[in-house]
Amino acid sequence: MNATVRKKPNKSGLKFEDASASSFGWDFQANAGLYLFIKQIKTAKSVKIETRHQDIVIAFNDETFHYIQAKSARDFNDTTNSVVKIKDALVSLVKTPAAENDKLIYATNIHTPLLNDSEIFKNKLQWFNDCPSNIKDEIEKRFGEIVSKVNNEIADSSISNKRKKNLEAIKENLEKFCFDNFGIIVLYPYNTNPDNRYSMIKDEIIKMLSDMQFSSVDANLVVNKLLTHWQNLFRANSTISDLKNFNKSITKAEFVWPVVIFLSNFDIDKVSPLLSFTADDDLENRVKIYLEESWIYHERFEFLSKILKSFNDYKKRFVRQNNLSVNDEFIKNEWKLFEQEFITAVNDDNFREFVTKVFLHKIIKNYSNHVNVASGVRL
């Protein structure tokens, strides 16, 4: 016999709100931006989450933009509000200050955002012109309902002048709406199950790593680390103000360099012979701890580029004078060019030399990975 579970009465009289739906929506917004940025990484230039114009904005090399409105449901099979959501998305998108060649996109996890259309939008950015005729008709029907509602509200003599002015601006944008630039995508299966919620993003990461010439073994080794790092990056970006002249964009260069970071390791033993002193075990341990905690800050695109440019220049004028390789000679002789990067965090001279040389060794050792990453995303 099943026991009856009695709920404790709420004697406080307070109403408790469940914020999980909002949290799910914020999570979807960041991950939709991540998915679409990776999917178009070869032609994309930068991305922003939660902007003053749209939920997601992706800038491209040809100076065009994708403005993306993201709407989700915890149960992706629940189509109860699917029509409401796509109409709300369209209203938001028409307010966007898009130029003639910019694209307006509705991103959702709802399995069937329109009619019985579950397959054509599944993890594919489907443009209006490429839709079957019945889907085009449905989109135009929902758009027409928006137009009718706006016109009826404008005709209502009881609305305020401010509201009427706002509606007239929306009507003007509706009249200029270009269906040719409208697209829909469904992230599937994006649901409440954390085991497969991000599977479509992992698939795109692995495809990108393959284009960078990394093996499937290496790709599967780092895909979860990269996913977590990028999710945190995009969620943090959504909290940054998008004020005028404030650059919150995540550039493609900044985005992809962690690939090299996660696919390489620090090799302290190889660096010890290049030091100007003999390091004891205590110093080695201190260096290991520092690099484990601080490596992500130092591996910024600008700093890595400075190292690689200096290394390339050094190779051109290098003349072998002993048994050391050009890599080791560069680390041994040129390290002071880069110690300033570590000077504020590392006060001890020997500690700073050790850290700088270990870091240089890692970057130079993985030079080919840097080249493959850059060419794989057309940097």
Residue pairs with C-beta under 8 A, 6 or more apart in sequence:
10 16
20 74
21 74
24 72
24 74
24 192
25 70
25 71
25 72
26 235
26 238
27 235
28 70
28 72
28 109
28 187
28 190
29 49
29 50
29 55
29 56
29 70
29 72
29 238
30 49
30 231
30 234
30 235
30 237
30 238
31 187
31 190
31 198
31 201
31 231
31 234
32 55
32 56
32 68
32 70
32 107
32 187
33 47
33 49
33 55
33 56
33 58
33 68
33 70
33 234
34 201
34 230
34 231
34 234
35 187
35 200
35 201
35 204
36 56
36 58
36 66
36 68
36 105
36 107
36 125
36 185
37 44
37 47
37 58
37 250
37 255
38 201
38 204
38 205
38 208
39 125
39 204
40 58
40 60
40 66
41 208
41 252
41 255
41 256
41 377
42 211
42 377
42 378
43 60
43 61
43 62
43 378
44 58
44 59
44 60
44 61
44 252
45 59
45 60
45 61
45 251
45 252
46 58
46 59
46 249
46 250
46 251
46 252
47 56
47 57
47 58
47 59
47 234
47 249
47 250
47 255
48 56
48 57
48 237
48 242
48 248
48 249
48 250
49 55
49 56
49 234
49 235
49 237
49 238
50 237
50 238
50 239
50 242
51 57
51 242
51 248
52 242
52 243
53 67
53 96
53 97
54 67
54 68
54 69
54 92
54 93
54 96
55 68
55 69
55 70
56 66
56 67
56 68
56 70
56 107
57 65
57 66
57 67
57 68
58 65
58 66
58 68
59 65
59 249
60 66
62 101
64 99
64 101
64 102
64 103
65 98
65 99
65 102
65 103
66 102
66 103
66 104
66 105
67 93
67 96
67 98
67 102
67 103
67 104
67 105
68 105
68 106
68 107
69 89
69 92
69 93
69 104
69 105
69 106
69 107
70 107
70 108
71 85
71 86
71 88
71 89
71 106
71 107
71 108
71 110
72 108
72 109
72 110
72 190
73 81
73 82
73 85
73 108
73 109
73 110
74 191
74 192
75 191
75 192
76 109
76 110
76 111
76 188
76 189
76 190
76 191
77 111
78 110
79 110
79 111
79 112
82 110
82 112
82 113
82 114
83 142
85 108
85 110
85 113
86 106
86 108
86 113
86 114
86 142
86 184
87 142
87 145
87 146
89 106
89 108
90 106
90 142
90 143
90 146
91 146
91 170
93 104
93 105
93 106
93 182
94 104
94 170
94 173
94 174
94 177
95 170
95 173
96 102
96 104
98 104
98 181
100 178
101 181
102 181
103 181
103 182
103 183
104 181
104 182
104 183
105 125
105 182
105 183
105 184
105 185
106 113
106 182
106 183
106 184
106 185
107 184
107 185
107 186
107 187
108 184
108 185
108 186
108 187
109 186
109 187
109 188
109 190
109 191
110 186
111 118
111 186
111 188
112 118
113 121
113 184
113 186
114 135
114 138
114 139
114 142
114 184
115 134
115 135
115 138
117 135
118 186
120 126
120 131
120 132
120 135
121 184
121 185
121 186
122 186
122 188
123 185
123 186
123 187
123 188
123 200
124 185
125 183
125 184
125 185
126 183
126 184
126 185
127 180
127 182
127 183
128 136
128 139
128 179
128 180
128 181
128 182
128 183
129 179
129 180
131 139
136 179
139 179
139 182
140 179
143 174
143 177
143 179
146 174
147 171
147 174
150 167
150 170
150 171
150 174
151 171
153 159
153 163
153 167
154 164
154 167
154 168
154 171
159 167
187 200
188 200
189 196
189 197
189 199
189 200
190 197
190 198
190 200
191 197
198 227
198 231
201 227
202 223
202 224
202 227
205 219
205 223
205 226
205 227
206 216
206 219
206 220
206 223
208 376
208 377
209 218
209 219
209 222
209 223
209 259
209 376
210 216
210 219
211 376
211 377
212 259
212 372
212 373
212 375
212 376
212 377
213 372
213 376
214 259
214 263
214 369
214 372
218 263
221 263
222 259
222 262
222 263
225 262
226 258
226 259
226 262
229 258
229 262
230 255
230 258
233 250
233 255
234 250
237 248
237 250
240 246
240 248
241 248
242 248
251 301
252 377
252 379
253 301
253 379
254 300
254 301
256 373
256 374
256 377
256 379
257 299
257 300
257 301
257 304
257 373
258 296
258 299
259 369
259 373
260 299
260 304
260 366
260 369
260 370
260 373
261 295
261 296
261 299
263 366
263 369
264 362
264 365
264 366
264 369
265 362
266 288
266 291
266 295
266 358
266 359
266 361
266 362
267 358
267 361
267 362
267 365
268 284
268 287
268 288
268 358
270 361
271 331
271 354
271 357
271 358
271 361
272 279
272 284
274 328
274 331
274 332
274 357
274 361
275 350
275 353
275 354
275 357
276 353
277 350
277 353
279 287
279 350
279 354
283 350
283 351
283 354
284 354
286 351
287 351
287 354
287 355
287 358
290 345
290 346
290 351
290 355
291 355
291 358
291 359
294 345
295 359
298 341
298 342
298 359
303 338
303 341
304 363
304 370
306 338
307 338
307 360
307 363
307 364
308 363
308 367
308 370
310 330
310 334
310 337
310 338
311 330
311 364
311 367
314 326
314 329
314 330
314 334
315 326
315 330
318 326
318 329
318 330
320 326
324 332
327 361
327 364
327 365
330 360
330 364
331 357
331 360
331 361
331 364
332 357
334 360
335 353
335 356
335 357
335 360
338 356
338 359
338 360
339 352
339 353
339 356
341 356
342 352
342 355
342 356
342 359
343 352
346 352
346 355
363 370
373 379
